[in-house]
Amino acid sequence: SDGEFLFILHSPERLQTSQYRSALTSLSQLSLVNLAVLDEAHCVSEWGHEFRPAYLNVSRNIRKMCKDSKGSHPPIVALTGTASRSVLRDVLTDLEIDPEDEKSLIRPDSFDRKELNFFISKSEEPSYSEGTLKGTISSIPQKFGIPESSFWKTRDEDTFSGVIFAPFVKGQAPQTVAKTLQFVRDTTNTKTTAYAGGAVPGFDEKNWSRIKRENVKDFKNNKTQLLVSTKAYGMGIDKPNIRFTLHYGIPSSIEAFYQEAGRAGRNRKDAYCGIIFTEFSEENTNAQLDPSKSIEEIKATGGER
């Protein structure tokens, strides 16, 4: 509130606390807030309508609390690298950005990242999912043309780091962080580590917040080569030498997949992004992909996760 800082970074929820709102209002009267930036703006659509409604009030709160002495609010910039038409529409609406203004939307020439190579490994039956995972992991060194004996070794920034995404922290399904972690360790004989919002079985639950930070630090510093994680290993991560990602199960959306696969190849070297698909019901899959059905019919039969 005394205007001592050049940059302030905070979560959307911070704008809803009375003490912070008061401080921000005081700041705007004392010192000009000349730009408000919302990074990873697709979260407004993907999270704002589900479990983080604070995203929906960001633009309104900024306009209200960051007015200068003349009543003008700072320009608001929303940035994202992954936004489908529907997500973009949500972002423009929820952030109160005028889509009719031709200067309000700046698009890249292409979202394509040529260094990313995509593939799908399909399990013939649900019981074969772990076998498909093992075969897929074992095939990664071949994709890079490097012997398996030397591929699974840490070598500072030249390490072929990888992230395996699992949809669940724990449970009976094979696609949990805990089960996948042990499976990957056995397959690669590496010091694979884990990251998730909630405590992963096998780790100290009481100290999980500290442990998961240490796990990510070790992964970032190439002390461990592989990380098994839920989608919590998230946005803003810039580890240049992640060379492959695997999704052990279908991601929740195209945006989620592209965002998470995009962790790879930040050094612009070839990277591989795979999905391990297990079809639990061919009949259900065919019903969900039936082009004659409307979106309402698909949702009614459980097609929306």
RAHUQUI-V659700 format. One record per backbone hydrogen bond with DSSP energy under -0.5 kcal/mol. NH is the residue of the N-H (numbers start at 1). CO is the residue of the C=O. If there is no record, write none. Layout:
nh=NH co=CO
nh=NH co=CO
This chain:
nh=14 co=11
nh=15 co=11
nh=15 co=12
nh=16 co=13
nh=17 co=14
nh=21 co=17
nh=22 co=18
nh=23 co=19
nh=24 co=20
nh=25 co=21
nh=26 co=22
nh=27 co=23
nh=28 co=24
nh=29 co=25
nh=30 co=26
nh=31 co=27
nh=34 co=32
nh=36 co=75
nh=38 co=77
nh=39 co=37
nh=41 co=79
nh=43 co=40
nh=44 co=41
nh=45 co=42
nh=46 co=42
nh=47 co=43
nh=48 co=43
nh=49 co=45
nh=50 co=47
nh=52 co=47
nh=55 co=52
nh=56 co=53
nh=57 co=54
nh=58 co=55
nh=61 co=57
nh=62 co=58
nh=63 co=59
nh=64 co=60
nh=65 co=61
nh=66 co=62
nh=68 co=72
nh=71 co=68
nh=77 co=36
nh=79 co=38
nh=79 co=77
nh=88 co=84
nh=89 co=85
nh=90 co=86
nh=91 co=87
nh=92 co=88
nh=93 co=89
nh=94 co=90
nh=95 co=91
nh=96 co=93
nh=97 co=92
nh=99 co=97
nh=101 co=98
nh=102 co=100
nh=104 co=101
nh=107 co=105
nh=114 co=112
nh=116 co=113
nh=117 co=271
nh=119 co=273
nh=121 co=275
nh=122 co=120
nh=123 co=277
nh=128 co=125
nh=129 co=126
nh=132 co=128
nh=133 co=129
nh=134 co=130
nh=135 co=131
nh=136 co=132
nh=137 co=133
nh=138 co=134
nh=139 co=135
nh=140 co=136
nh=140 co=137
nh=143 co=139
nh=144 co=140
nh=145 co=141
nh=145 co=142
nh=146 co=141
nh=150 co=147
nh=151 co=147
nh=152 co=148
nh=153 co=150
nh=153 co=151
nh=155 co=156
nh=158 co=155
nh=159 co=156
nh=161 co=159
nh=161 co=241
nh=162 co=225
nh=163 co=244
nh=164 co=227
nh=165 co=163
nh=165 co=246
nh=166 co=229
nh=167 co=248
nh=168 co=175
nh=176 co=174
nh=177 co=168
nh=178 co=169
nh=180 co=176
nh=181 co=177
nh=182 co=178
nh=183 co=179
nh=184 co=180
nh=185 co=181
nh=186 co=182
nh=187 co=183
nh=188 co=184
nh=189 co=185
nh=192 co=190
nh=193 co=226
nh=195 co=228
nh=203 co=200
nh=205 co=203
nh=208 co=205
nh=211 co=207
nh=212 co=208
nh=213 co=209
nh=214 co=210
nh=215 co=211
nh=216 co=212
nh=217 co=213
nh=218 co=214
nh=219 co=215
nh=220 co=216
nh=221 co=217
nh=222 co=219
nh=223 co=218
nh=224 co=218
nh=227 co=162
nh=228 co=193
nh=229 co=164
nh=229 co=227
nh=230 co=195
nh=233 co=230
nh=234 co=232
nh=237 co=234
nh=240 co=238
nh=242 co=239
nh=243 co=161
nh=243 co=241
nh=244 co=161
nh=245 co=272
nh=246 co=163
nh=247 co=274
nh=248 co=165
nh=248 co=246
nh=249 co=247
nh=249 co=276
nh=257 co=253
nh=258 co=254
nh=259 co=255
nh=260 co=256
nh=261 co=257
nh=262 co=258
nh=263 co=260
nh=264 co=261
nh=265 co=242
nh=267 co=240
nh=268 co=265
nh=271 co=115
nh=272 co=243
nh=273 co=117
nh=274 co=245
nh=275 co=119
nh=276 co=247
nh=277 co=121
nh=277 co=275
nh=279 co=123
nh=279 co=277
nh=280 co=278
nh=285 co=281
nh=286 co=282
nh=287 co=283
nh=288 co=284
nh=289 co=285
nh=290 co=287
nh=291 co=289
nh=293 co=290
nh=298 co=294
nh=299 co=295
nh=300 co=296
nh=301 co=297
nh=301 co=298
nh=302 co=299
nh=303 co=298
nh=305 co=303
